[in-house]
């Protein structure tokens, strides 16, 4: 596979309907598989309109290979010293090629450059059963240096999405000291 190139989308990219549709399809496809059984039928993770808003605000980062978008992540600053990434998605054809790792590395470096000392991620996990995808990604995040800091109720963090859950879940927050080097 060719080199993975990671970059923040320019705010004017929000007007590229084909790109926003493509990103939305990628995120929804990845999350439909990764969160199978967590959501009621028909619940999408995001929309082209939501991604356009995030892109216009400078919050969307993409990974490309040979000019084709193969992954994305949302990057935010939550507080003076706290960055966050979420909505991480990598095309299944590129799994194991480092797309997710490069997107996270970009998010961490961008947050560090903005003065953040810590990075946060959120993980929705079923409470009463083990989800193979969630078990895998939690272990992967831990190998990258993230540590579980809080377990809460989805309605506390995702009030508009909590009613769409098909099973009882925990909302887990993980933090990483950006001074650490892992992965």
C-alpha positions, 0 to 999 in steps of 0.5 A, a space after each residue: 500500500 502507498 503512503 498514508 497522507 493525513 491532513 485537516 480538511 480546509 473549511 471550504 471543503 464543507 461545500 464539497 457535497 460529494 466529499 461530505 457524502 463520501 465521508 458520511 458513508 465511510 463513517 456510517 459503514 464503519 460504525 454499523 459494523 463496529 457498533 452492531 447490536 448497540 443501536 436500533 435499526 436505522 440509526 446512523 452515526 452521522 450525516 453529510 450535513 453534520 460533517 459539513 458543519 464540522 469541516 467548516 469549523 476545522 474539526 475534520 481530519 482525513 487520511 488519503 492513499 493515492 488521493 483517495 480518502 480512506 479514513 477520517 477523525 474529528 478533532 476538538 479542543 475541550 478545554 485549555 489543556 484537553 484535546 479530544 478525538 472521535 468518530 475515528 473511521 478507517 476504510 475496511 480495505 486498509 485495516 492494519 495499514 496504520 490509517 487509524 494510528 496515523 489519524 490519532 497521531 495527527 490529532 495528538 500532535 495538533 492538540 499538543 501544538 495548540 497547548 493541550 497536555 492531555 487527549 480524550 476519547 469516548 467509547 460506547 460499550 455494552 454493559 451486559 455483554 462483550 462486543 468483539 469490536 469494542 473489546 479490540 478497540 479498547 485494548 488498542 487504545 490502551 496500547 496507545 497509552 490511553 487509560 480509562 478515567 470515567 464510566 458514565 451513562 450515555 444519556 449524560 453525554 449523548 442525550 439526543 442519541 441515547 434513546 436510539 440505543 438497542 442495549 444498555 451501554 456504558 459511556 467510557 472516557 479515556 485520557 492520555 498524557 500527551 507527554 507519553 510516547 506509545 504505539 
